[in-house]
């Protein structure tokens, strides 16, 4: 048995891939240092002991090949095993760049199975199949026991403040409100979420299973944020449990928190224990943990308040309602609970939901689950789906229940079913949002697509010939709708992006609805292919152009001109938070040191955060204004919030470094 526990530096910017690889490596006994971009990975490598590096070839700020060369140039990295993974580099380029990196180095093409990565890591480190990296089970148990004993100490000040806020919110937000209420003993949590999703409900759901209280905020039916009064869901414990920091580092960080009264994450970043990207990732996991825990509750009172206001939050859930339901059931629902929730439906037929916004949700199905979903054609009974063999029966039943709760399918007696023609299409890879310039390019591409669709015929919208059969139209619609569903934008998409995406999806849905109805199709052809024009996309594009004019004016040192341009952008499209944020900053620059400037600017920045609590630029601007007014601690807190919203926000990092040198 190897007495030295092996540590792997994993550098991957796709969070889903990173999490899958980290979990597989953790289960094999390795310690994993997971990083999101090349610069932070280089810093982590310099500060921590590393036995092997697994890195993606395409990374923010410094790509994998550059990072590998940097590692080779260091004394401790000259002979370190490196595993490069990528799905975009062609063979010639890969060969040329690999030749620059001294061995030992392995290159793997994506997609790659986590088990293969684990096997290669074992081989590179000289571990036998029977060996594990964990040096001592007994020592591991002692460390875990020590963690449990110190659990109360691992609640940082911010966690304790959050616990108090749950108590306050549960009294203030729900007093005298018109409530939807019940007990999870009678209606399971999945069913409660399903109902709120059907309503597209916005508000706050209070859950009480004494002494535990949780508040789940929803926006248009999707859970976005959770608070809890459980100390064992504190950030410190999660970071240690996920092996992102050591117990000693957590204790040192908490000691600093008690002295400085700052947040634990801020102290850990300053100590060099964790990167902003990993802190943001850990906070995401913390919110997910608080939500998924409720799926395990078999009883407890729940009350929904549609009038509850959304809290200020820099971290939000990044899962669609369909993904939440499936993942929650996988974690907490055994077969008995699933059977109880489904009821006696095995003789019923499963049909795809008519509403395409529900039917084409991104549920994140794996290949086996997608096989079961693809069998749903209105002709097969639930029993036939369960016995298809694509999944174990219990897993197939859980999937069917999750699909029903997500409103993607419904049940009907076989004799009432008219066999549908539409077949579901496996979900495409999710889209990962990039930095702001990429967001503007996405808006341009979406707008161009929307305008192109409006100029074409309904047949062009679906990509079919004018003589296409109803069957061909159904298949084309299924493929295009899955590809263009707004879920693909991700949870952090701007209001502009989502509005254009919904316009595109509506055009596709309208084309399908018209062309599969014989009368509507005939009317459309008799009209010469005329379609009602919409001006939503044009209005967004005009607002976007004025916004860019404002940014150009700021770069030219003309804040008054920028203020005018941003004001026009906000008037044309008042729902976009970034327009208000930049208007607030331009207002401050144009009018300061006028005493009213700070008040006017703050009001505009507050408006931006009301529209989108996760817009990092608004916090940066508020921090700069606070610093100019001599409020240093307030400024630092704002810059920290910006980093939580966007760990790659270089402006916030620079401002924090300047503040701490002062």
N, C-alpha and C positions, 0 to 999 in steps of 0.2 A: 504494500500500500504506500503510495506517495504521501509523505507527511506534509508537503507544502501545498496549500490550497492554491489553485491556479486562477489567475485573474485575466479576464478577456476584455479588451477595449472594443466595444461594438459601436460603429459609427454609421448611422443610417437615418436619412431624413424622412422616410416614409414611416409614420408612427405605427401603422398596422404591421408592417414588415418588422420593424424594430421590436415591437412587443412580442411577436411570434418567435423571433430568434432568441430574444432575451429569456423568454419563458422556457424554451427548450434547453438553453444553456444552463439556466438556473436549476432546472430539474435534474440535470446531469451533474450537479454539484459545483459548477463553476461560479466564481464571483464575476459579475458583469458590470462594467462601467459603460453605460449607454450614453452616447452623445448624438447631437442633432446636426452639427455642422463641423467643417474642417478646422476652423480656428479654435473653437472650444475643445475639440478633440486633441489638438496639438498641445494646448495648455494642460489638459488632463493627463496626457501622456508624460509631460515633463514633471508633473507633481506626484503621480501615483505609480506604484509598482504594477507593471503590465507584463504578462507572459506571452500573449498572442493578440493580434489585432485583426478584427473582421471589419471591413469598411466597404461602403458603396463607392463606386467610381464617380458618381455624380452627386456632389454635395454643395450646399450653400457656402459661399465665401472662399472655400479652398477645396478643390476636387480631390478624389481619393488617390489619384496617381501622384499629385503634388504632395499630399500628406504622407504617402508611403515613402517618397524620396526624402522628405524631411526626417522621417523616423530613421531611415537608413543612415543619414548623416550624423545622427546623435550616437554617443558612445553606447548607450544601453539598447539601442535599436539596430545595431549593425547585423546581428544574427537572429533577430526576433522573427518568428513565423508571422507572415501576413497573408490574409485571405481577402482577395478583392472580388466584389460581386457587382455585376451590372447587367442591364438588359438593353442598353442603347449603343454601346460601342461596337463598331464593326471589327472584323478579325484583323485586318491590316493595322488599324490604329492600335488595337489592343496589343498586338505583338510588338509594335515599335515602342509603346510606352512601358510594357512589361520588361523589355530589354534594358530599360534605364534603372530598373529596381533590382538590386542584387538579391539572389535567393537567400533563404527559402520563401517563396511566394507562390500562391495558388490563385487561379482565376476561375470564377464560376459564373455562368450565365443565368440571369433571372428568367423565369421564376425558379427558385431553388427551394427544395424541401428543408425545413429546419433540421430534420434528422440527418440529412447529408452534411450540413454545416457542423453539427455536433460531432459526427463521425470524423470529419476532416480535422477538426480541432483536436480531437483525441489523438489522431495519428500524428499530427504535427508536434504535439507535446509528448509523444512517446508513451501514451497511456494504453494499456491493454483494454480489451473489451470489458473485462470484469472489473476493471478499476474505476473508481470515481474520483473526482477531484477533491471532494470534501476530506480534509485531513483526519477528522475524528468525529464520529457520531456523538460520542460522549461530550466532547468539547462543544459541539454544535448545540446539544441539548442544554448545556450549562448556560450558553449565551442566550438561548431563547428563554430560559427560565429567568435569567437576570433581566431580560427585557420586560417580561411579564411583571416581575416584582417592581420595576421602575416605571410601570405604565402611567401612574398618576403624574410622575415628574415629566413625562414626555408630552404633556399638553402645554403648548406655548401660550403666551399671553393672548395672542390673536385667537387661538382656539377657545380659550375660556371666554373671551369677549363674544365670540360667535354663539357659544352655548347660552350666554345670558340673553343674547338677541333673540334666540328661539323662544325663550320664555316670554319676552316682551312682545314679540310679533304675534305669538299665538293668542295673547290677550287683546292687543290693540286691533290687529287686522281683522279679527273674527267677531268682535263684540258687536251685536246688533245687525250683522250682515245677513242677507238672504242666503241660506246655505243649502247645498246638496250634501246630505250626510248619510252615514250608514256604518256598518261594522264589517271588517274584512272577513269575519267568520261566515257571513252570509254572501258577501260579494268579494271575490279575490281581488288582489291589487291589479292583476293583469286586466280584469274586467273593468275596474274603475278607470284605469288608463285608457282602455279601449273606448269607453263611453265618452270620456273627455276629448279623445282624439276625434271621434265622430262629430262632436259639436264644434271642433276647432276652437276649444275653450282657451281663454286667457285668464289667468288669475293664480290663486295660491291654494294648494291642497295641504291641509293640516292633518297629520297622522299621529295618533297617540296610542301607545301600548305601554302603559305606565311601567317604569318611570321614563320611558323613552318618548321623545317628541321629535318629529321631523316636519319640515316645511318644504314642499316641492312646488316650485313656480313653473307654470306652463305658459307658453306663447303659441297661440293658434294650434293647440292640441299637442305640442311637443314639450316634454320636460326640458328645462334649460338650466335650472339651478336648484341646489338642495342645501338646506341647513339642518344641523342635527345637534342634539345635546349629549351625544355619546363621546366620552373622552377617548375610547379606544378607536375612534375614527379621526383622531388628531393627526396633523401633518407629520409630526416627528416620528410617531410610530410607523406610519405608512412608509416613510423614507427608509427607515431601518429594515422594515419587513421586506421591502422590495430591493434591499441591498444597494440602494442608491447612495447611502452614506453608512458609516459604521456607527455602532452604538456610542463609542467614545466621541465621535464628531457631533452626534446629536446632543449629547450631554454638554459638550463644550459650547455648542450653538445656543442651547437653552440658558446656560450661564450668562452668555453675552446678552441674550434677550432680556433677562431680568435686570441687567445693568443699563442697557441702552433704551429699553422699552420699544425697540423696533421689532419687525416681524422676523420669525425664524428663518424664512427663506432668504431674506436680505442678508442676514448674518452669515448663512451658509455660503452664499455667493461670494461675499467679501472674504470668507475664510478659504475660498478656492475649493470647497468640497463639492460644489454642484454648479452646473451652468444654468443661466436663465432659462434655456430651452428645456432642460430636465426638470427644473423647478415647476415650470408651466405644465409639463407633462405629468408630474406628480400631483399637482393640484387638480388636473383633469381626473386622474385616477381616484383622488379623494372624493370628488363630487360623484363619480360613478359608483364608488363603494357605498356612499350614503344612500344612493337611490336603489342599487341592486339589493341592498340589505332588506329593503321593505318587501321584496318579493318572497322572502322567507317567512314573513309574518302570516300566521294563520288566524289571527284575530287582532282587533285594535280598531278604535273609532277613527273615522275619516270625515272631514268636512271640507267642502270646496267653497271658496269665496271668489266670485268673479270680479269683485270690486277691489281686490288687493292690488296694490301698486308693486311694480317690479323693483327689487332692490338693486343698488349699485353693485355691479359685479364685473370683475376683470377676467374671471374664468367661467366658462359655461359648458354645458354638456355638448359634445360634438357628435351626437348620435341621432339618427332619425327615430321617430316613434316606433317604426317597424323593427329597427335594430335593438332598441331598448327592450321591447317585448320579447323578442327571441332570445337575447342574451340573458335577460332576467329569468326567463323560464329555464334556460339551460343551467343556470347557477342554483336555482332554488326549488323548482317544481319537480317532484318525483311523479311516477306514473299514476299514483292514486289521485293526486291533485289534478293532474291533466285530465284523467277520466271524469272526475267530478265536474270540472269546468266545461268539458265538451258535452257531457250528457250522452244519451243513447243515440248516436248519430251514424253508426257503422253502416246502416242500410241506406243512408242518405247519399245523394250525389253532391260533389263539390263543384261549384261554378265560380269562375272569375268574376270579381265585382265589376259592375258596369262603369263606375266612375274611374276614369283613367288616372286621376291624381292619386287615388288609393291603390289601384291595381299595380301601377308601375313604381311603387315606392322602392327605395333601396333598402333591402333587408340584410345584405351582406351574406348571402347564402354560399356555403361551400359547395363543391361539385356534386357531392352525394345529395345534399338538400335540394340543389337545383334540379337534379334528376327527378325527384319526387314532385316538385312544383311543376315541372314540364309535363307530368302525366295528367294534370288537372285539365280535363277537356269537357266536363259536364256529363260525360257518359260513364265515368267510373265512380263507384261507391267509395266511401271512406274506407271500408274494409279492404277493397282492392288496392287502394293507395298504401295502406298499412302493410299489405302483404306483397308489395311490389318487389321487395328485396333490395332496393337501392339503399335503404337505411334499416337498422334494427327497428323492430316494431315500436318500442317505447320512444325512440328518437323521432320516428316518422309521426307518431301521434302528437308529440310535443310540437313538431313543426306545423302540423295541420292546425293545432290550437292557436299557435302564434300567428299564423296567416289569417285565421278567422278574427282574432282580437285586433289585428292590424287593419281589418276591413279590406283585405286583399282578396278574400274569397268569402262565399256564403254557401249555405246548404239548402237543398230542396229535395222533396220526394222525387225519386227517379221518374215516376210517371208524368210529372209536371214539367220535366226538363226538355227544352228544345236544344238539341246538341249545338253548342257554340262552335265557331270555326277558329276563333283566336287561340293561338298557342302562346304561352308565356315564353319570354326570351331571358336567358340567364343574364344576371346583372353585370354591366360592364365595370371595369375598375373605377373606384371612386376618384374624384378629382381633388387634388391637394392644392389649396390656395397658396399663392406665392406672395412676394412683397408687392407694395403698392403699384409700381410701374407695370407689373404683370397683370394686376387687377384692371388697370386702364386698358390694356391690350385685350383682355377678355371682354370688357364692355364693348370695345370696338368690334370684335369678332361676332359677339352676340347680336349687336345692332345691325351689322351687315347681313347676318343670317336672317334676322327678322324682316328687314327691308327686301331682301331677295325673295323671301317667301311671299310677301305681299305683292310683288311684281309678277309672280308666276301664277299659274292656274292651280286649282285644288289638286289636280293630278301631279303637278310639279311638287307641291308641298309634301306629298307622300312618296314621290319618286316612282310613280306607276304610269303606264301608258293610258291614253283615253279609253281604250277598249278593255281595260283590266277587269277581270271578274271580281265578284264580291269576295271570293276566297283570297285572291291576290291583294285586294285592298286591305282585308283584315290582317294578313301577314305583314304587309308593309307598315301598317299603322303600329302593330305590336313592336316591330323593330325600331321604328323612328321614335315612338313614344318612350321606349325604354332609354334610348340614347339621349333624349332631350329633356327628361324629367328634371324639374328644378332641384331634386335631391342631389343631383350630380354636382351642383355648385358647392356643396359643403355648407356647414352652419355659419361660417363667417363671411359669406358672400354679402356684398353691399346691397342696399335697397335697389339701387340702379340695376345691378346684375340680375337680381331676382325678378324685378318687374319685367325686364326684357325676356328673361327665360320663360316666365309665365305667359307672356304674349306669344312667344314661339309655340309653347305647348298648347295654348288655346287655339292657335291657327291649325295645328296638326289635329287636334280633337275635332274642331269644326269641319275640317276637310273630310275626316273619317265619317263623322255623323252624316254629312251631306251625301257622300258618294255611296254609302251602303244602303241608303234609303232611296228606293226607285223613284218616288215622286219628287223628292228634293233634288236628286241627281238630274232628273229630266228638266225641272225648273231652272236649275243652274245652267244647263247646256242651252236652254232656250234663251236665257238672258245674255248669251254670248260670253259667258265666263266672268261676269261682273261680280265683284266682291266689295263689301263695305270697307272703306278705308278707316284706319285707326290712327290717331295722332299721338298716342302715348310714347312710342319709340322716338318720334321726331322731337317731342318735348324733352325727352331725356338727353338726346344728342345735343340739342341747343344748350341745355343746362351744362352738359359736360364740356362743351366748347368754351362757355363763359368761365367755367371753373379753371380750365387750362389757361385761359387768358389771365385770370387772377394769379395763378402760380407764376406765370411769366413776369407779370408786373412786380411781384414780390422779389423775384430774382434780380430785376432791374432796379430795385430800390425805390419803388413807387407804391407805398402802402395805401395811399388814397385811391389810386387807380385800381389796386387789387381789391380794396374794400368794395368799390362799386361793382366790379366783375363778380365777386363772390356773392354779393347781395342779389344780383340778377340771377345767378345760378340757384340760389336758395328760393327765390320767388318762383322760378320755373319748375323746380322740383323740390318742394319743401320737406320731403321725407328722407332725404339723404343727409346723414349725420355729418359726413366730412365737409359738406358745403358750409354748414353752420360753424363747424370747428375752425375752418380756415377764415371764415368771415370774422369770428371772434378774435383771432390772432391779428388779422389785418387791421381791425378796429383799434386794438391796443397799440399797434405800431403807428397808426395814423394819428391817433388822438392823444397818446401819452405825452407829457406827464399830467395831462388833465385828470383831475380827481375822478371825473365821471367815466373816464375811459376804462378803468379797471372794472367798474360795476357793469358797464355795457358789454365789455368783452366777456366777463364771467357769465353773464346771463346767456350769451350766445353759446359759450362752451358748455354750459349746463344743459342747454337745449340739445346740443349735439349728443351729450351723454345720455340724455333722456331717450333719444331715438336709438342710440346704440351704446350701451355701457362698456363696450369692449374696443372703442376706437382709441388707439394709443396716442395719436397726435393731439387729441383734446387734453389728455393728461399732461403731455409734454408742454403744451401751451399754458395750461394752468400753472404748472410748476415754474415756468419762466416768469410768469407774471408775479407769482408769489415771491420768487427770489428778488425780482426788481423792487418789490415793496418791502424787502427786508425780512421776510418770513421764511427763514432757511429750512426749518423742520418741516413746514407745510410743503415747501418746494420739493424736498427730498421724498416725502411720502407720495407726491404726485408722480415723480419720475419712477418710483418703485411700481406704482399701479400701471404705468405705461409698459414696463417690462413684463408684468404679469399678462397683460393683454397680448403683447407681441415680444417674445424673448429676443427677436432679431432686431429690435428697435435701437439702432445705433445712436440716435439722438438722445434717448433716455440713458443709455450706458455712458455716453460722453458727459452728459449733465451730472450724473451721479458721481463720476470720477472727479469732475471739477469741484462739486460740492464737498467731497470728502477731503480734498486737498486744502480747501479753504480753512 
